[in-house]
Amino acid sequence: MMRRIAAVVFILFLAGNVLANSRPSTPDSFSTTARFAVDNNHLSLSSVIATMEPRLNAPGYSWVRIHFYSLPPAPGDMTGIAKGDVASMDKKWEKLADKHDNSYNVSNAVIQLSVDKDYKVWQVDMAVPGHTCTVAPFEKDVKRFLQDYRFDGRNLRLKSKGLYVCDLKFMKIADQTFTWDIDLNILVYEKK
């Protein structure tokens, strides 16, 4: 009988710790201050949502995508976000194209981390409307990018500020300078 009581107490203790360490997701949970630029195109974004999914044809590797928006998520976006789906946020961002001003071009950015099964980062890509570049293609670049990085598969801490000149000569266009300044501590939602 004492063993059963001890087992129940232990299970309740573990459950209490799990619940105490989990943060509820509300639209306010996604607030951030992030700055990006490609040459003279500057973006200042206020919301962040991170998702993770397996990389196709690369067993043991995943994509961690960090989506930045100028728009906050609404309560109606939360169900999709909990499933790693940012389609409702992308739809709101894409509607900005109807405004016929520059708001669409300065309202979204994505950082994509290629991680292995131990969450070690091997490559970093960045995209803003009209521009994409692998800003950390080699190990030395990844180390420089990850100024403060911790990821356990659920919680992501990332602080990075830097600059990378993207060589686009192969496309016969001028090189582009990508800059960023991000500081976040967020939950990552697995794509289901």
Number of C-alpha atoms within 10 A of each C-alpha: 6 7 8 9 10 11 12 12 12 12 12 12 11 12 12 11 11 11 10 9 9 10 11 9 14 13 15 12 17 20 21 22 15 21 18 26 19 22 12 9 12 17 21 20 23 18 22 25 25 26 23 23 15 18 15 10 7 9 10 13 20 20 19 26 22 19 20 28 26 22 17 21 23 12 11 10 17 18 12 16 22 17 13 20 21 20 12 17 21 14 10 14 19 14 11 16 13 9 9 8 9 10 16 17 18 20 22 25 26 20 20 22 23 19 21 17 12 11 17 14 22 17 20 23 16 21 19 22 14 7 11 17 20 20 24 22 13 12 12 9 16 17 15 14 22 18 13 13 16 14 18 10 15 13 15 18 15 17 16 16 16 15 17 17 15 17 15 12 9 8 8 8 9 11 14 18 16 25 18 20 15 15 16 18 17 22 22 22 22 18 17 11
